[in-house]
Amino acid sequence: MNIWRTQVIRLIIFGGIAASLFAVQTAPPAFELPLLITSAGQSADVSIASMLAKKAELTATLSKLATGKDLENHKTLVLVLGASMKGLGSAGLDVDKEYERVRSLLAEAKKKNIPVLCLHLAGEQRRGEITDKMLVEFLPSAKMVIVVKSGNKDGLFTKVCGEKNIPLVEIEKTIDAVERLKSLFKK
């Protein structure tokens, strides 16, 4: 009876230690204000992200075509993933120019030690070949990813984030991002 009780206590202690270690490893990173919101793919989702930041009462600048120069005086880069051919055309960009812009922006953010938060807000409807290629290339730069659950039906976000040990948060609806954003940013 005493041996059994000792084993149970050991399991409880070990389980508690393991749980606390897991909690430390999966704790979301803290981000700082002000933030710069930009697009990767020129979809209208970038404007939605700006609206969500306002609802979360975060100090943010929206720049759909942000470059490294726009990072000045910002402490977090929010990259809104989602390709739109109409949006790219309206911005006077083709896919290659958009890739080049985002690559350069992410390189500058890394150089300045500015963390990146990636958002995918439109769900399944914003997925496609171009968006998927962007996800695979740009997600590894993120400190964290927030995705509307329907946009991760095939598990691509889960796969890329898992491979790179990036915290992934799935939300049911776009508006659910407001509370997540509030919890991530120091005010």
URGIPE-V206327 format. One record per helix or strand. SS is the DSSP state (h for helix, s for strand). FROM is the first residue (numbers start at 1). LEN is the number of residues. If there is no record, write none. Layout:
# URGIPE-V206327
ss->SS from->FROM len->LEN
ss->SS from->FROM len->LEN
This chain:
# URGIPE-V206327
ss->h from->2 len->25
ss->s from->31 len->2
ss->s from->35 len->6
ss->s from->42 len->1
ss->h from->45 len->11
ss->s from->60 len->3
ss->h from->68 len->4
ss->s from->76 len->6
ss->s from->83 len->1
ss->h from->85 len->6
ss->h from->95 len->17
ss->s from->115 len->6
ss->h from->123 len->4
ss->h from->129 len->13
ss->s from->144 len->5
ss->h from->149 len->4
ss->h from->156 len->9
ss->s from->167 len->5
ss->h from->174 len->11
ss->s from->185 len->2
